[in-house]
Each structure stands twice: as structure tokens, then as C-alpha cells.
Amino acid sequence: MAAVISVCRPFFVGREAEYAKTAVESGWISSAGKFLTEFENKFSAYVGCSDGVACSNGTAAVHLALLSAGVKAGDRVVVPSFTMMASVFPISLQGAEPVFVDCDPETWTLDPAALDAISGPIKAIMPVHIYGHPCDMAPIVAWAKQRGAIVIEDAAEAHGALYHGRPAGSLGDLAAFSFYANKIITCGEGGMVTTNRAELAERARYYRNLCFDRDPSKRFIHEDIGYNFRLTNVQAAIGLAQTEAAVELVAMRRAMARKYLDRLRPLENFIQLPVERPWAKNSYWMFGVVLRPGVKVNAAIAQKQLLELGIDTRRFFFPGHMQPVYRHLPKVSAPVSEMLWERGIYLPSSSDLGDEEADQVVDALKQVASQ
Ligand SMILES: Cc1ncc(COP(=O)(O)O)c(C=O)c1O
């Protein structure tokens, strides 16, 4: 069998190794250095924010955003059931309670209409821009305002996505990004909190570094509990090189999606394709498809068959409200999230996916559809 087409490989734009080498040769290899500052400045500007606080990964960015927002034990945080558990676990680690809501069947992002059913005090809401499609933020922000809740965007998957022309990551009070190897902009492992509120950025910096006091005479005397969430200057060097090419990298991901959309239209009675709402720019972090109701295969079977045909895929997320670890929480109805788990898979989505690879993936899908 020919080599398997992987779900995602990183795409290097050219200067990553050079910048990383410069960082190493400078001796600044830990959590201070010019690449960190430049990466924070450049990436936060790219997503329309005054401040960026780089950290060790996207999960840490979610956690830092929660800490900066003051989320603590006993608080409740609204989060979509259909998301990566990295959005949710930091809520639990803070001793707060995730309140799961269902998602839209076409964009797969938090359904604003599901918010009406939520009662009781809410500290924060975390819309997640799933697979690069932005959430419908206006009604979410309006709801949060009415409920006195802080808005934390989980933009881990949404570099370059736009909502009414405004970048994902600049639409709430705080946002969290990931730079894991499969992200459109990567530095191997890394994350960033972005915000337009300087006081929240200051808090994120404080919690990122063990809550050290700014006053040098109080060094090692702590008023709060923080953690080491720091990113290294070497990783930031890679992140900076990638960010300098952000426009090109996002365009490549959209070109990948276009290849599939052009080829898969004839299969639309077998699979539902990703959408792009008129108010959205989808950055297509991953190209997801959902098997239509009534077709013979579910996601688990399709994934197995596609792998046998040399195509690696991933199933959609297992819903939060069904996770064994959350069985103690109040019961939630989220049928769309459950349907997406049963029937959703995402296809190889590398930025540089070639025409031949797209043909191979589509041929394999046609074989699965034709049985
Ligand atoms: C929605 C979402 N949030 C958070 C994360 C966490 O990012 P990381 O893997 O960098 O910790 C991910 C990772 O893919 C994600 O998809």
C-alpha cells in the first residue's frame, strides 16, 4: 500500500530554522528574549488586539484566560459540548463547573439559541471557533452582557478567521490560541492569550509567571497562586517566522478547502460539507464532513475504511456532556453534538495538500459511499 496521507503536517515558510538558530546563539533560550516580544506583538496585531501573552500551549492559554477573568471555585462557565476537552478541563482545574450547551448543525459552533435555557449565575462564556469557522458572536456577546459574564473565545483552531470582517481572537474580553504542530500557525507547542484590555493582559502575565510580585523587594513573596505557563524564546522564534507569513498560510488552508469543495459537491447526498456563513471567513483549520442520516456507514466505520484506502482521518470530538469524567454534572440535552460525534470525520487538511492527494482522498470517499 502507498504511504498513508496524514491528517496534517506542519508547513514551514522558510525562516523558522534561521530564527531558532539566532535565538540559540544569543543564549536567550528560556522565557525572555526579543523573539518572544516580537512574536507577541506581531501575532496580537494580526488578530486585532493590543496585547498578546505567549504561553506554553493552547490549554495553558485557556487556563490563563480563565485565571485572568477571575474564574474560581464554585463559578459556572458556559462552554459548547462539542469541543476539544482542552477548552473544558482548565475550567474544572479552577474548581469551576462547565455548563454545556449544544451547537449549530451547520457551523458546528455554539448555538446562541441554546443559551436561553441557561439559568443561574454565570461567570464566563467560552465560544469555540470550531475547525476555523467563527461563532456567531453578536448574540453571544449580547447574552453575556445581559448576564454579566466575561467572554473568553477559544480561538485555538481559528487563526485568520473573521467575523463580520473582525478577527477571531478580538471579539470577546480575552481569547486563547494554540500553536500546536497541526495549527495553521505553529511553533511546535505554544499558545497565546490575546486581549484589548491591558489590565487583563497584565493579569495573564502575572499568572503566567508564578504570580511573582513586581516589586523586587518582594521577590519570592506571593499574594496569589500562579503557575509556570511560560513559552521559550526558541519556540517564539519559530512562531514569529510563521506569523510573518500568516496571510499566506491562511490563504493556503483556504485553498486546501477549495480543492475539496470543488471535488466533493457531487457527493453531497452522502456527506454534509463545511459551510461559510455570509458574515464569516472560515480559515478551515480542519476540513470536516458529516455523513448524512440514512447512509450505510457511521464515522467509526468510514474512518476504518478510509484508512484501509490509505487516508488518515480523525473523528469529530466526543461531546463534553457525555464524557465519563463529567457524569456527575446535571443532565444536558445536546443532540447535535451527539450526532456530530456519530457521523463527523475530518479529512487530511495540511496547508500544502496537493491536487493528487485531494483526488486520492475524494476517490476513497467515493468508494466508501458506493458500497
Ligand atoms: C478548541 C481547542 N482548544 C484548545 C486546544 C488546546 O491547544 P494545545 O493542544 O496547544 O494545548 C485545542 C487543541 O487543538 C483545541 O482544538
PDBQT file of the ligand as one rigid body, heavy atoms in Angstrom, charges set to zero:
ROOT
HETATM    1  C1  LIG A 401     -10.629  24.056  20.689  1.00  0.00    +0.000 C 
HETATM    2  C2  LIG A 401      -9.273  23.814  21.278  1.00  0.00    +0.000 A 
HETATM    3  N1  LIG A 401      -8.956  24.427  22.417  1.00  0.00    +0.000 NA
HETATM    4  C3  LIG A 401      -7.750  24.261  22.992  1.00  0.00    +0.000 A 
HETATM    5  C4  LIG A 401      -6.791  23.449  22.413  1.00  0.00    +0.000 A 
HETATM    6  C5  LIG A 401      -5.511  23.226  23.140  1.00  0.00    +0.000 C 
HETATM    7  O1  LIG A 401      -4.355  23.546  22.453  1.00  0.00    +0.000 OA
HETATM    8  P1  LIG A 401      -2.982  22.795  22.768  1.00  0.00    +0.000 P 
HETATM    9  O2  LIG A 401      -3.012  21.476  22.089  1.00  0.00    +0.000 OA
HETATM   10  O3  LIG A 401      -1.947  23.711  22.195  1.00  0.00    +0.000 OA
HETATM   11  O4  LIG A 401      -2.861  22.678  24.259  1.00  0.00    +0.000 OA
HETATM   12  C6  LIG A 401      -7.077  22.801  21.217  1.00  0.00    +0.000 A 
HETATM   13  C7  LIG A 401      -6.069  21.959  20.557  1.00  0.00    +0.000 C 
HETATM   14  O5  LIG A 401      -6.176  21.530  19.450  1.00  0.00    +0.000 OA
HETATM   15  C8  LIG A 401      -8.360  22.970  20.625  1.00  0.00    +0.000 A 
HETATM   16  O6  LIG A 401      -8.711  22.349  19.496  1.00  0.00    +0.000 OA
ENDROOT
TORSDOF 0
